[in-house]
């Protein structure tokens, strides 16, 4: 069983997976383009703009 459409909750359609329609696919794209969705970033290395980003522990 597949997950429901992340926008409206209806079952997904193969042509638009993971969405149920072109409308829901467009709504999601618009949210990304208008910065409705954001990926969090760490702002703690802004002391030296030339310094490389900090390494993440494994």
N, C-alpha and C positions, 0 to 999 in steps of 0.2 A: 504494500500500500504506500502511495506517495504522500508527501507532506502537502498540506493545503496551500493555496496561493498566499504568499506573504502579505499581499495588499488587502484582499477581501475575504479570504478564508474558504473560497470555493475550491473544488477539485481542479488540479492543473490539467491543461490541454497540451498534447504532445507538441503542437506547433509553437507554443509560447512558454514551454516549461522554463522555470518553475511557476509561471503565472497561468492564469485561466483565460486570459484574453489579451488582445493588443492594447486595450485601454489600461489594464493593470500593469503591463510591461512599460507603457509610456509614463504612467504615474510614477513608477519606481525610478525610471531614468531621469525624470524631472526632479525628483527628490535629490538624486546624486548631483545633477548639474546646478541646482539652486542651493547646494550645500545644506540640504535638509538632513542628510546623513554625513557624518564626519568620522574619520578615523583618528582616535586620540594619539597625540604625540607627546613626548616628554620635552619640556622646555628648559631642562636643567643644564645644558651645555652651551648656553648663549654667552658665557664670559669671554671666550675667545672665538670669534667667527671663523678663524683660520684652522682651528683645531678640528681633528676628525671626530665623528660621533663616538660616544662611549661604547665599549664592547659589552655585549650582553653575556652574562655567565651561562655556561652550558648546563 
